[in-house]
Amino acid sequence: PNAWDAVSARLFEEAGFPAIATTSGGIAAVLGYPDGQRASSREMLAIVGRIAETVSVPVTADLEAGYGATADQVAETMRQAIAVGVVGANLEDGSGSEHRLADLAYQVEVIRAVRATAESSGVPFVLNARIDVYLRGDGDDATRFRETVRRAEAYREAGADCIFPIGLKDRETIARLVPEIGCPVNIMSGPGAPAIAELQRLGVARATFGTGLMRATLPLIRRMAQELRTSGVCESLAQTEFTHVKVNQLFQREAPRA
């Protein structure tokens, strides 16, 4: 699951998940920005670092396009991410509000630089290379499939451990794509996509939810606001199982993490 702050990460850990990802869009919303690298790398990594410090399971970070204009700058972002405790990252090849696709040669250079940085750190680091072809929706199905496979092969050879064709939801296309890519595949789960059990049957190695879980909490907050504004009473407060003490207990550990 994708956490957007320390408390959401702790709840996911408490539920028994063996690893946690972050959502850049969710963290951007917490910081008061729209998604799409509007938050700075410093702001993003501050929250990512708190998440990694708060939980005892591995954390991978959604670091968008890497917060840099060159391969070296992106590699430096990854070095800083490793320093705050993450063991993996998403790196996308689309950027901006229109998700313009990065030049393939440039993205390969970036992935190579990130892989070299990760190797030099000594941390077993999982690089999840996001491909935005399906998110953009350009061309027909055959064109999108070919371009996704082309980029996946190049990214894998450059050092990516996992491929994330964001925007792909069609079961039949997923079934065709997984064996073509030749390394673990990440699919965005949620409405319109196959259920996680079905994704497993299709050979998908990783399912993520993007901002979905964060967005699912917003109607409750809005409803509480409307209750308070219209009646001065918030019935939802009486229905929560989380007392002040229980929230504090989420962050009480016998010993700090080494």
N, C-alpha and C positions, 0 to 999 in steps of 0.2 A: 504493500500500500504506500501511497505518497503522502508524507507528512508535510505540514506547512508551518509548524512551530513545535516547541518542545513538548507541550502537553498532548498534542495529537500523536506525536511520535511515541510517547510513553503509553498511550492507550493502545496503539497498534502493537507495541512490544508486549504489553500485558495480555493482549489477545492471543499471543503465542507465535507471532510471525518471526521467522528466523533472521530476517533482514528488513530494512526499511529504506525506501527511496524518498527523495524530497520532490516537491513540485515547485518549479520556478514561478509558475503563474500564481499558485497559492501564496507563496512567500511574497511575491510582488504585491498582491492584494493586501497582505498584512502590513506591508510597508507603505501602502497608499499609492501604488503605481499600477498602471495597466501592464499586462504581460508583454514580453518582447524586448528584453534587455534594457528596460527603462530604469530598473534598479541598478546601482553600481555593483561591481564585483565585491567591493568592501562590504556593502550592506548585505548582499546575498550571503557571503561567506560568514558574516557574523551570526546569522540565524542558523545556517547550516552547521557551523561549529558548535553552537549551543545544542542543536539536536544530537550531534555526534557525541557530545560530552554527556548528555542526559541519559542516553540509552546504552545498553551493554551489547546490543546486536550490531552487526555491520551496517553502515549507512552509505548509500550511494547518492550522489547529488546531481540534480538537474542543473547544469551550468550553461544552458542555452547554447549560443554559438561560441562561448569561451571568453567573452568580454575582452576581445583584442582584435586589432586590425592586421596582425601578422601572426605567423606560426609561433614565433618566439613569445609573443605576448600571451597567446592562448596557453602555451606550455607553462608560462609563469603563473597564470591563473590556476592551472592544475597543480602546480607545486604548492601554492598557497592552500588549495583545497586539501591536499594530502596532509599538510601541516596542521590543519584544524581537525583532522581525524577521519576524513572520509576514505573509503577504500574502493571507490568507483565513481564514474560520472557519465552522464549523458552529454553528448556533443552533437549538435545538429548542423545540418548543411543548408538550412534555410534560415533567413533572418529578416527582420523588419515586419511591418504589418502585412506585407504581401508575401512573406515567406519566400523571398527570392532565393533560388538555388545557388549555392556557392559553385564556383568553377571547380571542376573535378580535380584538376591538378593541384590547385590551392588546398582543397580539403584533404587530399592525400598527404601533402606536406605538413598540414596541421596535425593530422593523426600520427604521423611519424614522430613529430616533435613531442607530442604528448606522451606517446609510448616510451620514448627515450627518457623523458623526465620521470615517468612512473618507474621505469626500470632502475634508474639511478637512485631512487628513493628507498628501494628495498621493500616497499609495500606491495603485496599482491593486489594489483589494481585492475579492476574490470572496466574497460572502456566500451561503452554502449554507443555505437555510432548511429545517430538518427538520420533517416533518409526522408526528405519531405516531398518526394515525388507525388505520392497519393494525396497528401494534404493539399497540395496545389491543385491537383485535378487536371493538369494539362494533358492533352492528347487523348487517344483512345486507350482501351484496356491493354492492348498488346504493347503499345508504346510505353505506357507506365511500367508494365511488367519488365520489359527489356531494360529500361533505364534503371530501375531499382536493382535488378540483378547486376548490371554493369557497375553501379556504384558500390553495391555490397561486396563484390569481388575485390574491387580496388581498395576499399576500406579495410577489409579483412587482411589483405596482403600487407597493408601499411601498419597493421598492429591493432585493429579493433578486435575485441573479444566477442561482441554481440552486435547484432544488427536490428535496428528499430524502424521498420517502415510505417511511420505514424500515418494515420488516416486510412489504413487498410483494414477493412472489416469483413469483406466477403469471404465466406468459408472456403469456397472452391479455390479462390486465388491464394489464400493462405496455404492451403494444402499443396498447391503447385510450387509456391515460393520457398517453403521451408527446405525441401531437399536441394533446391537450386543454390541456396546461399552457402551451405557448407559450414556453418557455425551457428551457435545459439541465436534464436530469434526472439525478439520482444514484440508483443502486440498490445496495443491500447485496448483495455477491456472497458465495458460499459454498455449503455444503450446502443443497439444496432450491431454489436459485435458478438461473436460466439461466447457462451459462458466459459468460465475458466476450465471446467472439466472437459469441454469440447476442445478448447485450445490445447490442452494437454494431449488429447487424442490425436490432434493434428501435428504434434511434435514441437509445439511452441514451448520455449524454455522459460520465458519470463512474461508476466502480465502486469501492466501498470495501469493507473487510473487517472494520471494527470491531475487536473484540478477538480475532478469529479467528486471526491469525498469531501473536500473543502466546500464546494458549492452546495452539497447536500445539507450542510449545517446552516446555510444562510436563511432558508425559509423559517426555521425555528427562531432565529434572532429577530427576523422581521415580524413574526407573529407576536413575540414577546413585546417588541416595541409598540406594535399596534394595540395590544391589550393595555399596556401602561398608558398609552396616549388617550385611549377612548374611555377606559373604565377606572384607571388608577390602580388596578389589581392585575397581577400577572399570575394566572393559574399555573403556568408552566413551571414557576419556581417551586411550587409545592410538589410537582411530579418528578423532580430530578432526584436521582439516587446519590448525587455527588454533594455531600456536605463539605463544609470548609475543611474539616479534618481529613476527609477522604481525598480531597484534591492535594493537600499537603503530603499525604502519604505516598502519592505517586512519585514524589521526588526525594523520599527518604531512603537512603541506602545504608547498608551496614558499613560500607567502606567506599571511598571514592574509587572510580575506575583508574587502573594503572595507565 
